[in-house]
Amino acid sequence: MDERVRELALAAVGAVALTAERADDLAESLAARGGLTKEDVRGWIDDASVRWRGDAVRLSERAGVTLHGVLHELGLVTRDDWDDLELRIAQLEHRVKLIEQSAATGGS
């Protein structure tokens, strides 16, 4: 039985990248060999997929935060920083233009 559980665990890890149709086929095959129901095996495959994807997202977020910190320590700007600065400059230019127009027309 331990070998069946091991096989199932390895198959679940491999199933993470599978399409829904292929995951169903794998669940059916493993259920037939392991004496389990297809629904049980499919549930395990789905659970493993969700956990793996969640771990991948968290790892990606951590890597992004780390990279962002390194860029700032090196004195480099990120694309978001650049975009924020462009927006602030455009806003300042607009305000200056309004002030110049008001001064030219003799307004207050």
Order of alpha helices (4+ residues) and beta strands (2+ residues): alpha-alpha-alpha-alpha
